[in-house]
């Protein structure tokens, strides 16, 4: 087993498999790091939104393969659009 360190400084098994919990944690952490705010204009928190939507990305194997950070970037590209 080899270990890799993610952008949050945490170590993980590099087997290519990721748990849903880890995917959600990394998706949420990436969004919070990049977006620069913690609450949307409607009062919803970024963390609550990400914790929920990341699970839908994880459920699709093709998105899961892209990784949580890439999925987070794709999702954030739609933020602010009406």
PAZAPA-4460 file (N, C-alpha, C; in steps of 0.05 Angstrom, whole numbers, plus 32768, in hexadecimal, padded with zeros to 4 digits):
% residues 82
    n_x    n_y    n_z   ca_x   ca_y   ca_z    c_x    c_y    c_z   seq   type   mol
   8011   7FE8   8000   8000   8000   8000   8012   8019   8000     1      X     A
   800B   802C   7FEF   8019   8045   7FF0   8006   805B   7FF9     2      X     A
   8011   806F   8005   8001   8085   8010   8006   809F   8000     3      X     A
   7FF1   80AF   7FFE   7FF4   80C9   7FF1   7FE9   80DE   8005     4      X     A
   7FF2   80F6   8003   7FE9   810B   8014   7FD7   811E   8003     5      X     A
   7FBF   8124   800D   7FAD   8136   7FFF   7FB3   8153   8005     6      X     A
   7FA5   8165   7FF9   7FAA   8182   7FFC   7FA5   818B   8019     7      X     A
   7F95   817C   8028   7F90   8183   8044   7FA5   8178   8057     8      X     A
   7FB9   8169   804B   7FCF   815E   805B   7FC9   8143   8067     9      X     A
   7FB2   8137   8060   7FAB   811D   806B   7FB6   8107   8059    10      X     A
   7FBD   80F0   8065   7FC9   80DA   8056   7FB3   80C5   804F    11      X     A
   7FB5   80BA   8037   7FA1   80A7   802D   7FAE   8090   801E    12      X     A
   7FA1   807A   801E   7FA9   8063   800D   7FA7   806A   7FF0    13      X     A
   7FBB   8064   7FE1   7FBB   806B   7FC4   7FB2   8053   7FB3    14      X     A
   7F9F   8044   7FBC   7F96   802C   7FAE   7F83   8034   7F97    15      X     A
   7F7C   804D   7F95   7F69   8056   7F80   7F4C   8056   7F89    16      X     A
   7F47   8049   7F9F   7F2C   8049   7FAA   7F29   805F   7FBE    17      X     A
   7F12   806C   7FBE   7F0C   8081   7FD1   7EF1   807C   7FDE    18      X     A
   7EEF   8080   7FF7   7ED6   807C   8005   7EC4   8095   8000    19      X     A
   7EAA   8091   8004   7E98   80A7   8001   7E9E   80BD   8015    20      X     A
   7EA4   80B5   802D   7EAB   80C9   8042   7EC3   80DA   803A    21      X     A
   7ED8   80CD   802F   7EF0   80DC   8026   7EEA   80ED   800E    22      X     A
   7EDA   80E3   7FFB   7ED3   80F3   7FE4   7EC4   810D   7FED    23      X     A
   7EB1   810A   7FFE   7EA1   8120   8008   7EB3   8134   8017    24      X     A
   7EC4   812A   8028   7ED6   813B   8037   7EE8   814C   8025    25      X     A
   7EF4   813F   8011   7F06   814D   7FFF   7EF7   8160   7FEC    26      X     A
   7EE0   8158   7FE3   7ECF   8169   7FD2   7EC9   8183   7FE1    27      X     A
   7EBF   8180   7FFA   7EB7   8197   800A   7ECF   81A8   8011    28      X     A
   7EE5   819C   8019   7EFD   81AB   8020   7F07   81BB   8008    29      X     A
   7F06   81AF   7FF0   7F0F   81BD   7FD8   7EFE   81D5   7FD2    30      X     A
   7EE3   81D2   7FD3   7ED1   81E8   7FCE   7ED6   81FF   7FE1    31      X     A
   7ED8   81F8   7FFB   7EDB   820D   800F   7EF6   821C   800B    32      X     A
   7F0B   820D   8003   7F25   821A   7FFE   7F24   822C   7FE6    33      X     A
   7F17   8224   7FD1   7F17   8233   7FB8   7F03   824A   7FB7    34      X     A
   7EEB   8246   7FC1   7ED5   8259   7FBD   7ED9   8273   7FCE    35      X     A
   7EE5   8271   7FE6   7EEA   8289   7FF5   7ED2   8293   8006    36      X     A
   7EBD   8283   8008   7EA6   828B   8019   7E9A   8272   8025    37      X     A
   7E8A   8275   803A   7E7F   825E   8048   7E61   825C   8046    38      X     A
   7E54   8271   803D   7E37   8272   803B   7E2E   827E   8020    39      X     A
   7E1B   8271   8013   7E10   827B   7FFA   7DFD   8292   8000    40      X     A
   7DF6   82A1   7FEC   7DE4   82B8   7FEF   7DC9   82B1   7FFB    41      X     A
   7DC0   8298   7FF7   7DA6   828F   8001   7DA8   8286   801E    42      X     A
   7DC0   8287   802A   7DC3   827F   8046   7DCD   8262   804A    43      X     A
   7DCC   8252   8035   7DD5   8236   8037   7DF4   8237   803A    44      X     A
   7DFE   8224   804A   7E1B   8223   804E   7E28   8213   8037    45      X     A
   7E40   821B   8030   7E4F   820C   801C   7E54   81F0   8025    46      X     A
   7E5A   81EC   803F   7E60   81D1   8049   7E48   81BF   8047    47      X     A
   7E30   81C8   804E   7E18   81B8   804C   7E12   81B1   802F    48      X     A
   7E15   81C5   801D   7E10   81C0   8001   7E24   81AB   7FF6    49      X     A
   7E3D   81AF   7FFC   7E52   819D   7FF2   7E4F   8181   7FFE    50      X     A
   7E49   817F   8018   7E46   8164   8024   7E30   8155   8016    51      X     A
   7E1B   8163   800D   7E05   8156   7FFF   7E0B   8150   7FE2    52      X     A
   7E14   8163   7FD3   7E18   815F   7FB6   7E30   814D   7FB0    53      X     A
   7E44   814D   7FC1   7E5B   813B   7FBD   7E52   811E   7FBC    54      X     A
   7E3E   8117   7FCB   7E34   80FB   7FCB   7E29   80F3   7FB0    55      X     A
   7E1D   8106   7FA2   7E12   8100   7F88   7E28   80FC   7F74    56      X     A
   7E3E   810B   7F76   7E55   8107   7F65   7E62   80EB   7F6B    57      X     A
   7E64   80E5   7F84   7E70   80CB   7F8C   7E60   80B4   7F82    58      X     A
   7E46   80B7   7F81   7E35   80A1   7F78   7E39   8099   7F5B    59      X     A
   7E44   80AB   7F4B   7E48   80A6   7F2F   7E66   809E   7F2B    60      X     A
   7E6B   8085   7F23   7E87   807C   7F20   7E98   808D   7F0E    61      X     A
   7E8D   8099   7EF9   7E9E   80A9   7EE7   7EA6   80C3   7EF5    62      X     A
   7E95   80CF   7F05   7E9D   80E6   7F15   7EB0   80DF   7F2B    63      X     A
   7EAB   80C8   7F38   7EBC   80BF   7F4E   7ED9   80BC   7F43    64      X     A
   7EDB   80B1   7F2B   7EF5   80AD   7F1F   7F04   80C7   7F1A    65      X     A
   7EF5   80DD   7F14   7F02   80F7   7F10   7F0E   8102   7F29    66      X     A
   7F03   80FA   7F40   7F0D   8103   7F5A   7EFD   811A   7F65    67      X     A
   7EFD   811D   7F7F   7EED   8131   7F8C   7EF4   814E   7F85    68      X     A
   7F0D   8154   7F82   7F15   816F   7F7C   7F0C   8178   7F60    69      X     A
   7F0F   8166   7F4D   7F05   816C   7F31   7EE7   8170   7F31    70      X     A
   7ED9   815F   7F40   7EBC   8161   7F41   7EB4   817B   7F4F    71      X     A
   7EC2   8183   7F64   7EBD   819C   7F72   7EC1   81B4   7F5F    72      X     A
   7ED7   81B3   7F50   7EDC   81C9   7F3D   7EC6   81CB   7F29    73      X     A
   7EBD   81B4   7F1E   7EA7   81B4   7F0B   7E8E   81BF   7F17    74      X     A
   7E87   81B7   7F2F   7E6F   81C1   7F3C   7E70   81DE   7F42    75      X     A
   7E87   81E8   7F4B   7E8A   8204   7F51   7E88   8216   7F38    76      X     A
   7E8E   820A   7F21   7E8D   821A   7F09   7E71   8223   7F02    77      X     A
   7E5D   8217   7F0F   7E41   821E   7F0B   7E36   8231   7F21    78      X     A
   7E45   8234   7F36   7E3C   8245   7F4C   7E39   8262   7F42    79      X     A
   7E24   826F   7F4A   7E1F   828B   7F42   7E0F   828E   7F29    80      X     A
   7E0B   8278   7F1A   7DFB   8279   7F02   7DDD   8277   7F0A    81      X     A
   7DCD   8286   7EFC   7DB0   8286   7F02   7DA3   8271   7EF1    82      X     A
***
